[in-house]
Amino acid sequence: MWHTYINATSIEEVLQTLNDKGERARIIAGGTDLILELERGIRTGIDTVIDVTRIPDLDKITVDEDGNIHLGPLVTHNHCVESKLIRERAYPLARAAWEVGAPQIRNRGTIVGNLITASPANDTITPLMALGAFVTLQSTNGTRRFALKDFYTGVRKTVMRADEMLVDISFPAMKTTQRGTFIKLALRRAQAISIIDVAILLDMKADLVISASITLGAVAPTIIHAPEAEKYLEGKKLTEDVIAEAARLTTDASKPIDDIRGSAAYRREMVRVCTARGLRSIRDGQEQAGMPSDAVLLWGKQNLESGRLAHHETPGHRIETVVNGKNHSLKNGHEKTLLRFLRDEVGLTGTKEGCAEGECGACTVFLDGKAVMACLVPAPRAHGAEITTIEGLAQSGNLHPVQEGFVKHGAVQCGYCTPGFIMSAAMLMEEKDNPNRNEIEQAITGNLCRCTGYYKIVQAIEDAKTMAEVKHG
């Protein structure tokens, strides 16, 4: 997939490499899009991948003295879900981040990466557009700043040059008079691409709308505003008649196509329905209904962030890693995903390859204390990292309580998906002292089972809580 893989130590190093390599180099952070594009041949001619995940302080969410929120290039979707600042001052973004994929995907995928991929169905672009976001691009020749609405030139096309890195996303924090939400419609409740999505931001005075921002995803080549609906809402109360007309005007702004996820006619109708639903939820103070106050992240309580590493480049250097507490020094496999590296080079075959696209969760492992899909992590990211696989859960010959629960409840049939379910459940038990059924269901949204069904799996995880309590007195 690549020839040279660089674990970078500074932005300056990244920019110099981009300047030298041009179109032959790409930055990787989460990699949840890039790895698939490389494997499928969508991106060709790339021989160098620059990993920025070890550069310090790029995962910060901050607010400046002017009230603008800043997201660093390593801020993940789960960082936004977890952030009190984003939840309180940029709620539509928090909601959109929570709607992305599953916990394992949200632990790797970055907001910046979502923006750069530039699909009109990418969830976080829509609320950031509504919030009036700007992006800052940096190269060895200086910086450029664009309003997000000017960043896109078409489907999966942006103004970025090959020598640039997106180093900052900024947008005004919501004022106390503003309220907003994000609504996504997809074919499944998790792990699904938007059929349509809508972000709404209203500035209210009492029950009057002072100003409105309504943006739409997956209904045009880029994320778009609904300007006539925005103008119409100004100075009006959110009565049922006003909501209906605003929803109709929003529908008129959409320009959807027919594709495998839905027809253009269906999309247009769902724009109307979802816009009305969003406006109604804001009017009734229910815009945060359904959003968990303490969402499952699958981080665990001992989140191990890798320390800063010296420059590391493969294939010139060995991959030095710790897997299940054991040190490994390996010279081969740098061109593979972590999934294939663990199976082929380390010799641990418990981690399964189901879809190899981040859809099924069979390859779930812990990377520096977070659950991730190993099929979407490049193997050289293992350098300097601590990894736990299904083989590492049992301690001193004793099964993990989740493993015991699966045996007790017969939550295994073919067993192929079982390692991934067990890993997700084990991390949930580390993260939450007493997870409830809803949290259990959240934790396994990224894991698919084709034969057992989910009832016995959920029962096994519920019973594992009791067994763990008994073990620990």
N, C-alpha and C positions, 0 to 999 in steps of 0.2 A: 504493500500500500504506500509505503514511503521508503526512501533510502536512508536519509539522515533525520534523526530525531534529537532535538535540542531541548534540554531542561534549562530554560533561561533564568538568569538571576537578577535582571534589571530591565526596565523599559528601554533603556538606551541600547542594551544588547539586542533586544527584539527589533528595534527600529533599524539598527545597522544591518542586521541579517536580512530584514525585508528589503532594505535599500540595495543590498548586494545581490539578492536572489530574485527579486521581482516576482513575476507570476509563478515562479517555481516553488514559492514558499507560502505556507499558510499558518496562521496562529491557531492553536487549539487550547481551549479551556475546558468546557464540559465535553465537547466532542460528540454530543448526542446527535447532531446533524452531520458534522463533517466526516466522521468515520463511515457512516452509511453512504454518503456521497462518494467517498473514495472507493469503497468496496463495490458499489454499483457502477462505477465508471462515469458518474455524472460530472465529477471534477477530474480532469486529466492533466498530465504534465506537471504534477506536483511531486517534487522529490524531497522536499525539506518541510518538516513540521516543527513548529516552535511552541513548546509547552510553557504557558505563562503562570501555571497554577502555584509555583513555588516563589513567585515574586511577592514580597511582604506588602501588606496593607492595601491590596487591590480589592479586597472583599468588604470594604467599609461602606456603610450607609450613614451619611452625615447630613446635617442641615447647616447652611451658612447664615451669616448675620442678616442677610436680606430675605431669609425665609425660603430659600431654594433648597430642595432636597437633591443630594448627589448620590448616584450609584456608581461604585467602582466597577471595573471590567470583570471582576471575579465574583460579583454578587450573584448568587444563585436564586432560583425560584423559591427554594425553601428559606433562604435568608429573608426574602420579602414576606413570606408567610409568617415567619417567626418575629419579624421586626415590629415592635410597638409603635415606632414612628410611622412606618408605612401603613399599618392598620388604622391609625388614628388620623393621619394627615394625607394619605393617598390610598384610601380604601379600595377604589376600583382596581388598582394595581395589585394589592394584596389578594383580592378575590380572583383575579385572572391568574396570578402565579399559582394559587392553590388548585385551580382547574387544570393546570398543565400536567399531562402524563400521570405519573404515580410517584410516591415518595422517592424511590430510587432514581428516577429521572430528575426530579426536582433537586436532588442532592448534587447533581453534576451539571445540569443545564443552567447556563447563565442568562441573565436578561439581555446583556450585550449580544450574546450569540443568537438569541431569539430575534433581535432586531436586525442583525447582519444577514441572517438566512433570508429574510425579506419575503417570506411567504405571506400572502394576504390572509392566510388562516392562522398565522401565529398569534397566540392569545394576548401576549403582553404589549404588543404594538398598539392595539386598539385603546386601552386605557391611557397609555403614555401619550398618545396623540390627543386624547380628550383633555389631558392635564397640561397640554402645551409644552411638551418636552423638547429639549435641545440635546444634540450630541456633539462631542468634541473629538476630532480626529487629529492624530499626531504622527508626524514623520520626521526624518532627519532634516527636512527643510522648513519645519515649523508646524503650526496648528491651524486647523480650520474648524469653524463652528457652524452647524446647520440646525434650523428648526426641523423637528422630526418629519413634518409634512413635506419638507423639501429634500429629505434624505433619499427618498425612493423615486426611481425613474421608471419602474415597471415591475412585472412579476419577477421576484428574486433578483432585482437589479437595484443598485444604490449608487451614490456618487463617490463611494470609497475608491481610492486608488490602491494598487497592489502594495505600495510601500507604506501604507497607513495602518495605524492601530486605533481602534475606538477606545479612548481612555476615560470617558466620563459621559454619564447621562444626567441631565439636570432638569428640574421642573419645579414650579412654585408649589409649595405645600398648600393643601386645601385650607381655605380660611374657615373660621368658625361658622360663617354663614353658608358655607358650601356643603352639599351632600351629593353623594354619587354612588354608583353601583356598576357592576359588570355582569352580563348574562351571556352564557354560552349554551348553544344548542348543538349536541353531538349525537352520534348513534349509540354511544354508551355513556355511562356516568363517569367513567375514568378511562385513561389510555385511548382517547379518541380525538381526532382532529375536528375542529369546528365546522359544522355545516354553515352556521352564521354565528357571529357574536356582536354584542352591542355594549358600548360603554356610555354612561350618561353622567354628566356633572352639571349640577344646578346650583346657582347662587340664589338664595332665598331671603326674602324679607317678610317675616311673618309667614303668610301662606301664599305670597306672590313670588313668581319667578322673575328675578332681576336679569339674569343672563343664563344661557344654556350652552352646553357643548355635548353634541351627540356624535359618536363615531361608530363606524361599522366595519367589521372584518368578514372576509370570505365572500364578499358580494361585489367585488370590483378588482381590477389588477393590483391595486394598493389599498391600504386603509383609507377610508374617506369620511368626511364630515357630511352631515345632513343640514346644510345651511338654512334652507327654508323652514325646516322644523325648529331649528335653533332660534331663528328670528321670530317665528310665530309664537313661541312660548313666552317671550319677554313681556312682562307686565300682567301675566295671566295667572289665575288660580288653576290648580290641577284638578279641575272637575272632570267627570267622565267624558263629557263632550270635547273638552280641550285635549285630554289624553288621546282620545280616538283620532282627532284631527292631526295632532302631532305625530302619532304613529303612522297615519296615512302619508303625511309629507315625508317622513323618514323612509317609508317604503319606496316612494317616488325617487328618492336619491340613490337607491341601490341599483346596481347593474350586474346582477348575478348571471352565472352560466349554468348549463346542465353538466353534471359530472357524476361520478360513481356514488357520491355521498348524498346527492339530492338534485332535483330539477330546479331550474331557474324559477318556475312558478312557486314551487314549495318554499324556496329560499325567500322570495319576496313576501309571501304570507307570513313566514316565521319572523321576518324583520318587523312586520307590523305587530305580531303577537308579543314578541320579546321586548320591543320598545314600550308598548303599552304596559306590559308587566313590570318593566323597570321603573317607569314613571309612577305607576301605582304604588310600588313598594317604597319609593322615596316619599311620596305623599303620606303614606300610612306609617312611616317610620320603621319599615320592615326590610330595608335594603340589605341588612346584614343577616337576615334569616337564612339558616342552613350553613353558614360559615362557622366552623368550630372555633371556640374561643382559645382552645389549646390544641392545635392541630398536631396530628402524628407526623413526625419528621423522619423517623428512623435514624436519628443521630445517636441515640444512647446518651447516657450521662457522662461517659468518659470519651468525649470527642477529641480524638488525637490529631491535632493539626501538625503536619510535618514541619520541622524546622527548616530554616533557609539552607539550601544546598549550594555547594560549589557548582560551577558550570559542569554539566554532564551531557555528553553527546554519544549517541550510538550510531553506527556499530563500533566506534572506536573504543568505548569503555564497556565494561561488564555491567549488568544490572544487578545491583546489590540490594537485596530486599529481605524482609522477615515475613515468613508465611507460617501461620499457626505457631508462633514463638520460635521458629527455627530459621537460622540465617541461611540464605542462599546467595551464591555468586555465579551468575550465568552469562555466558557470552553469546548465546543464540536466542532467537525468538523476538528480537527487538522490533521486527516488522509486523508483529502479530497484535491481536487484541489481547487484553489481560485474560480473557476466557481461554483462548487457545494457548497462551503462554503457561497458564496454570496446569492445563491438561497435558500439553505436549512436552514442556520443558521441566516443570516442577514435578510432574507425574501424579497430580491430584485430580482424579477423574470424577470426584463426587459432584463438582460443579458442572451442570449440564448445559449443552447447547440445544435450545429449543428452536427459537426463531432467528437468533443472531441479529435481531433488529430492535431490541429493547422493548418488545411487546409482551413477552410471556413471563419473565421473571425467573426462569429456571436457573439462570446463571448468577443469581444474587450472591454477593460476597460483601464483606466489610472491608472498606478501604480507609485507613486512618480513622476508624471509629464511626464511619457512616455506611449505610447500606447503599450499594450501587449495582447497576447491571454490568457485569464484567465484560459482556460483548461490546459495550460502548466505551470502554476505557482502553487506551493504548497501552501495550505492555511496558514501554519504558517509564510510564507513570509509576510503576511499582518500585522504581529505584528510590531508596531511602524511605520507603513506606512500610507500614505494618498492615498485613492482610490476614483476614480470617476467612477460612472456607468451612464448608459443612464438616470436613474432617477434624476441624479444630474445636468444635463445640463440646464434645465429650471431654470430661476431665477426670484423670486418674481412673479410667475405665468405667466411669459412670456417665450414663446418657444425660444430656441436657433435659430439663423438665418438658420442654416442647417435644423433644424426640420421644420421651416416655408417653406423652399424651397422644401422639400420633399412633404409637403401637397399641396403646390401651383402647383407643376408640376406632381402630381400623381405618384410619384416615389415609390409607395408602392403597392404591390399586396397582397400576403399572409402575408407579413410583418415580416416573421421570421428572415430574414437576416438584416432587416432595422436597428436595434440598432447598429450592428457592423459597417455598412456603416456610420451612423451618427456620431459615436464616432471617426472613422478615419478622416472623413471630418472636424469635429470640432477641432481636434488636428492639422490638416493641417492649418486651418485658424488661429490658435494660432501661429503656426510656421512661416507661410508665410503671409506677409501683403497683397499680391495680387497674389495668386497662379494662374499660367496659366493652360491651359488644360492638358499639359503634366504632370505637377506636380500633378494635380488632379488625373490623371490616375495612377501615381506612388503611390499616397497615398492609393488608394483602390485596389492595386494589391493583398493584403491579404484578400480581402472580395469577396465572391462568392454569386451570385444571380442566382437562378434556374428558376425564372418565369418572373421577371420584365424586364430583360435585363439591359443594362447599360446606354443607351442614356439619359433617363429621370433622372437617378441618377446623371450623370455628369452635366446635365442642372440644376438640383436642387442645386448642389454645386456651380456651376458658378453663379447662381442667388443669392445664399446666400451671396456672396461677396458684391453684390450691396445692399442687405437688411441690412447687417451689417454696411456698410458705411452710409446708411441713418439713422440708429439707433444712430450712434455715431457722427452724424453731419458732 
